[in-house]
Amino acid sequence: MSATTPQPNSELRALRAVSVNENPKQIGRWQKLIRRQWPTLIPLIITTVGIVLATQINFRVGALIFSLGVSIAAVLRASLPRFTLGWLYVRTKWIDVLVLASFSVLLLILSIVVPS
C-alpha cells in the first residue's frame, strides 16, 4: 500500500484500542444514573452550592442560591412528566409543587429579612 491510501479500519482499530482500557459497565451505569436523575441532580447541585456559600462566604447570597435551587426543583416538578422525574417524584404533582414553592418563598423571605 502506498502512503496516500489509508489503511482500511485504521480508525476503527484506534477506537477499539481506546475502549478496551475503559470499563464499559461502570461508565454505562453512571451515564444511566445521570440520564435518569438529571431533574434531581440539577437542583441538588445548586442547593449544595448555596449551602457552601451560606456557611463559608455570605449567608444572604447562599440562602438566595439555595432558594433558587428549590424553585428550580418546583418548576421541574410542575413541567416534566412523571416518568422523567426520577427521585424528584415523591407525592402527587400539586402537593410537591406547593411544598417546594412555599419552601422556596420562605427561604427567599428569610434571606432578605436576616441581616448580613
N, C-alpha and C positions, 0 to 999 in steps of 0.2 A: 504494500500500500504506500502511496506517496504521502508527503507531508500535508498536502492540501485537502485530501479527502478525510473526513472524520471517521473514526472507527465506530462501527455500529454498537449501540448500547453503552457507550462510554459514560454518558450522563446517568444512565440507569445504574451502572456499577458504582459510580460515586455516591449516588443516593443510597444504594444498598449498603455501602461501607459505613455511611454515617448512621443509618438506622439500626445497624447491628449492635452498636455500642450503647444504645439507649434501651431502657426498659419500657416496652410499649404498654404493658399492663398498668404500670404505675402512672404513666403520663395520661393514658386514657381515663383512668379513674379521676384524676384531678380535673381534667377537662370536662368530664361529665358532671362533676360536682359543681364547677363554676357555671356551666351552662344551665343547670337546673336551679341553682340557688342565687343567680345574679340579682333578683329583686330583693333578696335579703342582704346580700353582701354589700351592695352599694350604700344603703342606709347604715349598715353596721360599721363600715369603714369611716363614713362621715361622722357618726356619733363617737367613734373611738378617737378621731382627731379632735373633736370638740371636748371630750373628757381630758385628753392630754393637754390641750391648750388651757382649759379651765384650771387644771391643777398646777401647771408649770408656769404659764405666762400671764394670762389675764382671764379672770373669771367671766367677765361680761362677754368677751369675744368667744370664749369657749362655750358658754351657755347658748349664745346665738347660733353657733355652728351645730351644737347638739340639737337645738330646736329645728334647725334646717334639715338635719338628718331624719328626725322623726316625722317632719312634714313631708319629706320625700317618700318615706315609707307609707304614709297615709295616701298620698297621690298614687303611688304604685298599686296599693291595695284596692283603691277605688277604680283604677283604669284597666288593670290587667285581668284576664280571665283566670278562673280558679286553677286550672291545670298548669299554669306557668308560674304560680306564685311561690312554690317551694315552701320553705319554713315560714313565710310571711302569712300563710293561710292558717288561721287559728280558729276563729268562730265564724259567724255569719258576716257577710261583707260589710253591712252598715254598722254593726257593732264594732268591728275592727276599725273602720274609718272614723267613727265617732270617738273611740278611745284614743286613737293615735292623734287625731286633730285636736282634741281637747288637751291632751298631754303636751302637744307642740305649742299651743297657745299659752298654756300655763308656764311652760319653760321660757317662752318669749317674754311674758309679763315679768317673770322672776328675773330674767337677765336685765330688763330695763329698770326694775324697781330697786334691786340691790345696788348699793353704792360701790363704786370701784375704789 
